[in-house]
Amino acid sequence: MRFKELYIVGVSAAVLVVSCDYNPSRTHGAIKLGDSTTIVTEKDSQYLKDLVTDFKPNIPEETPTTDTTHTTSPDTTKKPDPPTTDKSVDATNEKGLTVAFNEATIFIPNIVTKSYRNQDPKKGNGVSYQLISGNVNNNQVKIISGNVTRVWQHYQTVVILKNSMGTLQLDALSNTTEWEELSGIKNTYTITGLDAKKLEHSDANNAEIRKAVERAVRAHRISRRKQAAWLNSVHHVRSVTQAPLRVVLRSVIWKIEGKDATGKAYQKQLRVDIP
C-alpha cells in the first residue's frame, strides 16, 4: 500500500512539471503595430478603386433595363427604399432642382429628380439625387445666392452589354473623369462635355471585356450554359464602343467652391445619377 501511494505521488508530480513547462505564449509573440507579417494587403484593383472622388453619396444603383420580350434576361432587379420626388423650386418659380446649402443656393433648371434617402443640404457638404426627366448636358448650374468662385465637374460612365438575352451592366469597365472647371458668367455656369458620342470611357481590350462579362454573369448567378452564351456574344469585340457594347453616362458631380460670409473657404458637392 505504501508503494502504491508513493507511485501516485510521483506520477502527479510529473504531470505538474509538464503542465508548468507548457506555455503557448512562447510560440506566438505579441501583436506589434507596423509589423508587416501581421498586415493583410488587398491587391485586387476592383476593391481599391475609388469610383466617386471625394464625396460618395449612398444611392442604390438603378436596375438596368432588360429586354422584356425574352424570358432569359438576367435578373438584375434591385429593390431600393421608395424614393421621394424633389419638389423644390427657386424664387423665380422656375421648374428644376434647387439645393440650398448654408453657404450658397444652387439651381439646375428644367430637370426633375428624386432621392432615395432623407438629406439636408444645410447639415452636410454633399447631396445626391437621381434624374427622372430633363437633360443635364448643355444645361446650367445657377447660383441663386452665396459667394461662389468656381464650379467644377466630373462624371462616371459604365459599359452596357445588350443582346437578345437581355441587358448586362459591366461595372468592372466603369470610368471616372478628372475634375474640369466650368465656364461661367453672372453666376451662371454652362454644363458641357456630356455628349453621348464624346464620353470618356474605358480602353479595355477583348480579354478585359471578357473578364468583365464573366464577373457580371457570376454576380447574377447565371447558369453555366448562359454564361457561355454571354461570353460568346463578345468574342469578336475589340472595344467598349463596339456593338453589342455601349458606353452610357451613369452620374455627374459638380463641386462648388466659394467663401462664406466670414471669408472662410468652403466646398460643396452635388451629384445627379442618370438611370
C-alpha positions, 0 to 999 in steps of 0.5 A: 500500500505504501508503494502504491501511494508513493507511485501516485505521488510521483506520477502527479508530480510529473504531470505538474512539471509538464503542465508548468513547462507548457506555455503557448505564449512562447510560440506566438509573440505579441501583436506589434503595430507596423509589423508587416507579417501581421498586415493583410494587403488587398491587391485586387484593383476592383476593391481599391478603386475609388469610383466617386472622388471625394464625396460618395453619396449612398444611392442604390444603383438603378436596375438596368433595363432588360429586354422584356420580350425574352424570358432569359434576361438576367435578373438584375432587379434591385429593390431600393427604399421608395424614393421621394420626388424633389419638389423644390423650386427657386424664387423665380418659380422656375421648374428644376432642382434647387439645393440650398446649402448654408453657404450658397443656393444652387439651381439646375433648371428644367430637370426633375429628380428624386432621392432615395434617402432623407438629406439636408443640404444645410447639415452636410457638404454633399447631396445626391439625387437621381434624374427622372426627366430633363437633360443635364448636358448643355444645361446650367448650374445657377447660383441663386445666392452665396459667394461662389468662385468656381464650379467644377465637374466630373462624371462616371460612365459604365459599359452596357452589354445588350443582346437578345438575352437581355441587358448586362451592366459591366461595372468592372469597365466603369470610368471616372473623369478628372475634375474640369472647371466650368465656364461661367458668367453672372453666376451662371455656369454652362454644363458641357462635355456630356455628349453621348458620342464624346464620353470618356470611357474605358480602353479595355481590350477583348480579354478585359471585356471578357473578364468583365462579362464573366464577373457580371454573369457570376454576380447574377448567378447565371447558369453555366450554359448562359454564361457561355452564351454571354461570353460568346456574344463578345468574342469578336469585340475589340472595344467598349464602343463596339456593338453589342457594347455601349458606353452610357453616362451613369452620374455627374458631380459638380463641386462648388467652391466659394467663401462664406460670409466670414471669408472662410473657404468652403466646398460643396458637392452635388451629384445627379445619377442618370438611370 
